[in-house]
Amino acid sequence: MGQVSRHPSRRAAHSTHVRGQGTFDNGVESPRVRVTLATGLPRSLCEAINLGYRDPAEIDVESFANREAEGVLLVRKAGEMLYRLEE
């Protein structure tokens, strides 16, 4: 397995890929999409880096099940399907 990137510039680039290219009006960025993290990180940290926050304990995962016709896909244990790329 490769190492996880420890380079801030790579994290910044990944953030750009996740959020997409936005627009600037009078020097203020308007992102194309809003990213919300369901995380154990503090809400204040998420907001400080312009990300939404949601308490994972308040999410009913099963409410997303069997909604493919609506464009909603629940992938149980999706984290087990993540891979690390070697540098």
Backbone as a chain_set.jsonl record, in Angstrom:
{"seq": "MGQVSRHPSRRAAHSTHVRGQGTFDNGVESPRVRVTLATGLPRSLCEAINLGYRDPAEIDVESFANREAEGVLLVRKAGEMLYRLEE", "coords": {"N": [[0.839, -1.187, 0.0], [0.43, 2.292, -0.671], [1.597, 5.449, 0.623], [-0.329, 7.829, 2.486], [-1.01, 11.036, 1.249], [0.834, 13.782, 2.465], [1.002, 16.363, 1.8], [0.142, 19.7, 1.79], [-0.59, 21.184, -0.544], [-1.541, 19.242, -2.257], [-3.802, 18.414, -0.905], [-5.3, 20.735, -1.091], [-5.706, 20.82, -3.847], [-7.256, 18.533, -4.159], [-9.524, 19.312, -2.764], [-10.483, 21.25, -4.506], [-11.175, 19.62, -6.659], [-13.282, 18.181, -5.548], [-15.206, 20.147, -4.934], [-15.542, 21.516, -7.299], [-15.305, 23.915, -10.002], [-15.92, 27.215, -9.193], [-17.484, 30.474, -9.208], [-16.429, 33.921, -9.321], [-17.492, 36.859, -7.873], [-17.126, 40.191, -7.506], [-14.789, 39.657, -6.048], [-15.586, 37.646, -4.306], [-15.907, 34.257, -3.732], [-18.14, 31.934, -5.156], [-18.975, 28.806, -4.691], [-19.631, 26.007, -6.864], [-20.852, 23.745, -5.876], [-21.943, 22.649, -2.642], [-20.196, 21.335, 0.049], [-20.723, 19.049, 2.582], [-19.692, 17.738, 5.612], [-20.114, 14.767, 7.418], [-19.017, 14.188, 10.333], [-16.628, 13.559, 12.986], [-15.141, 15.729, 13.486], [-14.942, 19.037, 14.86], [-17.772, 21.248, 14.541], [-17.123, 23.953, 14.311], [-14.573, 23.914, 13.139], [-15.103, 22.81, 10.602], [-16.762, 24.819, 9.548], [-14.955, 26.93, 9.591], [-13.287, 26.321, 7.487], [-14.939, 26.599, 5.393], [-16.813, 24.539, 4.942], [-19.764, 22.557, 5.158], [-21.396, 21.13, 8.06], [-22.441, 18.128, 9.629], [-23.837, 16.209, 12.152], [-22.837, 12.965, 12.557], [-24.158, 11.115, 14.18], [-26.791, 11.783, 14.055], [-27.795, 10.912, 11.674], [-29.901, 8.869, 9.832], [-29.091, 6.166, 8.386], [-30.443, 4.111, 7.047], [-32.611, 5.404, 5.945], [-31.893, 6.104, 3.441], [-31.941, 3.856, 1.927], [-32.971, 1.736, -0.787], [-33.735, 3.684, -2.7], [-33.023, 4.138, -5.283], [-34.418, 4.798, -7.635], [-34.937, 7.429, -7.222], [-32.528, 8.538, -7.567], [-30.815, 8.174, -5.492], [-28.295, 6.478, -3.87], [-27.456, 4.009, -1.66], [-24.594, 2.793, -0.263], [-23.556, 0.376, 1.589], [-21.041, 0.107, 4.057], [-19.165, 1.486, 2.518], [-16.694, 2.667, 2.874], [-14.929, 0.578, 3.03], [-14.316, 0.069, 0.465], [-12.551, 1.897, -0.481], [-9.481, 2.953, -1.879], [-5.925, 3.303, -1.672], [-3.602, 5.167, -3.491], [-0.369, 4.601, -4.771], [2.443, 6.763, -4.51]], "CA": [[0.0, 0.0, 0.0], [1.168, 3.542, -0.694], [1.453, 6.373, 1.737], [-1.31, 8.89, 2.346], [-0.34, 12.304, 0.972], [0.989, 14.717, 3.575], [1.33, 17.637, 1.182], [-1.03, 20.601, 1.793], [-1.009, 21.589, -1.892], [-2.338, 18.151, -2.824], [-5.125, 18.465, -0.269], [-6.018, 21.872, -1.678], [-6.115, 20.42, -5.189], [-8.362, 17.583, -4.001], [-10.694, 20.104, -2.387], [-10.971, 21.865, -5.732], [-11.819, 18.578, -7.442], [-14.543, 17.818, -4.897], [-16.17, 21.245, -4.99], [-15.721, 22.001, -8.661], [-14.939, 25.297, -10.274], [-16.994, 28.152, -8.873], [-17.391, 31.778, -9.861], [-16.043, 35.029, -8.455], [-18.214, 38.11, -8.079], [-16.577, 41.217, -6.621], [-13.783, 39.055, -5.184], [-16.174, 36.648, -3.41], [-16.107, 32.995, -4.432], [-19.396, 31.201, -5.007], [-18.711, 27.463, -5.202], [-20.682, 25.377, -7.666], [-21.524, 22.797, -4.995], [-21.648, 22.786, -1.223], [-19.735, 20.08, 0.636], [-21.049, 18.903, 3.997], [-19.051, 16.575, 6.217], [-20.676, 14.11, 8.591], [-17.703, 13.887, 10.885], [-16.343, 13.814, 14.389], [-14.456, 17.018, 13.608], [-15.849, 20.058, 15.403], [-18.52, 22.099, 13.602], [-16.398, 25.215, 14.121], [-13.486, 23.686, 12.192], [-15.708, 22.671, 9.269], [-17.22, 26.136, 9.109], [-13.776, 27.778, 9.38], [-12.726, 26.012, 6.175], [-16.038, 26.779, 4.435], [-17.52, 23.29, 4.69], [-20.913, 22.322, 6.015], [-21.204, 20.125, 9.102], [-23.603, 17.357, 10.066], [-23.487, 15.243, 13.197], [-23.129, 11.635, 12.016], [-25.065, 10.379, 15.069], [-28.165, 12.173, 13.731], [-28.143, 10.444, 10.334], [-30.538, 7.561, 9.737], [-28.554, 5.615, 7.142], [-31.443, 3.298, 6.352], [-33.562, 6.248, 5.221], [-31.393, 6.231, 2.074], [-32.03, 2.545, 1.278], [-34.008, 1.45, -1.791], [-34.198, 4.933, -3.316], [-32.286, 4.298, -6.538], [-35.277, 5.46, -8.619], [-34.854, 8.869, -6.938], [-31.145, 8.965, -7.765], [-30.119, 8.044, -4.208], [-27.693, 5.159, -3.763], [-26.847, 3.677, -0.378], [-23.554, 1.772, -0.363], [-23.172, 0.004, 2.953], [-19.608, -0.144, 4.264], [-18.466, 2.026, 1.343], [-15.313, 2.952, 3.238], [-14.113, -0.608, 2.799], [-13.998, -0.013, -0.96], [-11.628, 2.969, -0.822], [-8.124, 2.479, -2.14], [-4.85, 4.297, -1.633], [-2.724, 5.102, -4.647], [1.029, 4.824, -4.45], [3.006, 7.976, -5.129]], "C": [[0.88, 1.245, 0.0], [0.915, 4.368, 0.548], [0.349, 7.38, 1.44], [-0.549, 10.199, 2.157], [-0.31, 13.195, 2.201], [1.277, 16.13, 3.064], [0.103, 18.538, 1.112], [-1.508, 20.986, 0.4], [-1.845, 20.501, -2.551], [-3.721, 18.107, -2.198], [-5.946, 19.599, -0.853], [-6.523, 21.519, -3.071], [-7.299, 19.459, -5.104], [-9.641, 18.325, -3.626], [-11.309, 20.759, -3.614], [-11.702, 20.835, -6.587], [-13.179, 18.216, -6.862], [-15.587, 18.904, -5.104], [-16.437, 21.75, -6.388], [-15.334, 23.465, -8.787], [-16.131, 26.195, -10.0], [-16.86, 29.416, -9.694], [-16.958, 32.806, -8.832], [-16.851, 36.255, -8.848], [-17.726, 39.105, -7.05], [-15.615, 40.623, -5.598], [-14.305, 38.012, -4.208], [-16.448, 35.386, -4.212], [-17.473, 32.406, -4.121], [-19.16, 29.808, -5.567], [-19.91, 26.899, -5.943], [-21.498, 24.397, -6.835], [-21.141, 23.091, -3.558], [-21.288, 21.41, -0.683], [-20.055, 20.095, 2.123], [-20.409, 17.627, 4.506], [-19.881, 16.059, 7.377], [-19.466, 13.521, 9.301], [-17.638, 14.13, 12.376], [-15.548, 15.093, 14.586], [-15.429, 18.046, 14.161], [-16.53, 20.87, 14.3], [-17.735, 23.378, 13.299], [-15.251, 25.058, 13.124], [-14.029, 23.561, 10.774], [-16.127, 24.026, 8.723], [-16.047, 27.065, 8.822], [-13.137, 27.526, 8.02], [-13.819, 25.94, 5.102], [-16.672, 25.457, 3.991], [-18.711, 23.207, 5.614], [-20.599, 21.218, 7.012], [-22.524, 19.428, 9.385], [-23.131, 16.319, 11.066], [-23.832, 13.847, 12.683], [-24.089, 10.825, 12.886], [-26.529, 10.681, 14.759], [-28.636, 11.679, 12.36], [-28.73, 9.04, 10.416], [-30.153, 6.964, 8.387], [-29.621, 4.858, 6.365], [-32.496, 4.129, 5.623], [-33.136, 6.469, 3.77], [-31.538, 4.938, 1.28], [-33.193, 2.485, 0.288], [-34.592, 2.701, -2.437], [-33.489, 5.201, -4.641], [-33.107, 5.026, -7.595], [-35.281, 6.975, -8.433], [-33.449, 9.41, -7.177], [-30.328, 8.906, -6.489], [-29.592, 6.62, -4.107], [-27.044, 5.005, -2.401], [-25.854, 2.549, -0.608], [-23.098, 1.485, 1.057], [-21.689, -0.329, 2.997], [-18.771, 0.354, 3.088], [-17.008, 2.319, 1.649], [-14.391, 1.774, 3.037], [-13.706, -0.74, 1.341], [-13.089, 1.111, -1.402], [-10.221, 2.398, -0.993], [-7.147, 3.633, -2.015], [-3.985, 4.088, -2.856], [-1.298, 5.342, -4.193], [1.515, 6.068, -5.158], [4.181, 7.621, -5.99]], "O": [[1.953, 1.25, 0.603], [0.11, 4.008, 1.407], [0.12, 7.74, 0.285], [0.45, 10.44, 2.835], [-1.316, 13.343, 2.895], [1.743, 16.985, 3.817], [-0.877, 18.192, 0.451], [-2.713, 21.106, 0.179], [-2.758, 20.801, -3.32], [-4.703, 17.8, -2.874], [-7.146, 19.449, -1.085], [-7.642, 21.877, -3.436], [-8.24, 19.563, -5.89], [-10.72, 17.996, -4.121], [-12.532, 20.814, -3.741], [-12.737, 21.144, -7.177], [-14.127, 17.972, -7.608], [-16.738, 18.602, -5.42], [-17.477, 22.361, -6.631], [-15.074, 24.149, -7.797], [-17.225, 25.963, -10.516], [-16.209, 29.431, -10.739], [-17.099, 32.596, -7.627], [-16.887, 36.638, -10.017], [-17.892, 38.89, -5.849], [-15.613, 41.018, -4.432], [-13.549, 37.534, -3.362], [-17.13, 35.424, -5.237], [-17.907, 32.384, -2.97], [-19.145, 29.63, -6.785], [-21.054, 27.27, -5.681], [-22.697, 24.234, -7.061], [-20.115, 23.719, -3.3], [-21.997, 20.434, -0.93], [-19.702, 21.035, 2.835], [-20.561, 16.563, 3.906], [-20.308, 16.837, 8.23], [-18.955, 12.472, 8.906], [-18.482, 14.816, 12.951], [-15.303, 15.503, 15.72], [-16.634, 17.927, 13.943], [-15.934, 21.143, 13.258], [-17.694, 23.828, 12.154], [-14.983, 25.972, 12.345], [-13.473, 24.145, 9.844], [-15.87, 24.339, 7.56], [-16.122, 27.897, 7.917], [-12.51, 28.423, 7.457], [-13.649, 25.313, 4.056], [-17.019, 25.28, 2.823], [-18.677, 23.726, 6.729], [-19.647, 20.46, 6.829], [-23.585, 20.051, 9.382], [-22.134, 15.634, 10.84], [-24.998, 13.568, 12.401], [-24.77, 9.934, 12.377], [-27.413, 9.922, 15.155], [-29.748, 11.992, 11.934], [-28.128, 8.137, 10.997], [-30.803, 7.221, 7.374], [-29.686, 4.964, 5.14], [-33.204, 3.603, 4.764], [-33.92, 6.963, 2.96], [-31.283, 4.927, 0.076], [-34.244, 3.093, 0.494], [-35.794, 2.774, -2.692], [-33.369, 6.35, -5.068], [-32.551, 5.796, -8.378], [-35.587, 7.72, -9.364], [-33.205, 10.605, -7.008], [-29.264, 9.519, -6.405], [-30.354, 5.662, -4.241], [-26.172, 5.794, -2.034], [-26.222, 1.478, -1.091], [-22.347, 2.259, 1.649], [-21.153, -0.964, 2.089], [-17.787, -0.28, 2.706], [-16.165, 2.224, 0.756], [-13.183, 1.956, 2.888], [-12.852, -1.561, 1.005], [-12.869, 1.272, -2.602], [-9.841, 1.453, -0.302], [-7.502, 4.792, -2.227], [-3.671, 2.953, -3.215], [-1.045, 6.186, -3.334], [1.067, 6.392, -6.258], [4.79, 8.503, -6.596]]}, "num_chains": 1, "name": "protein.A"}
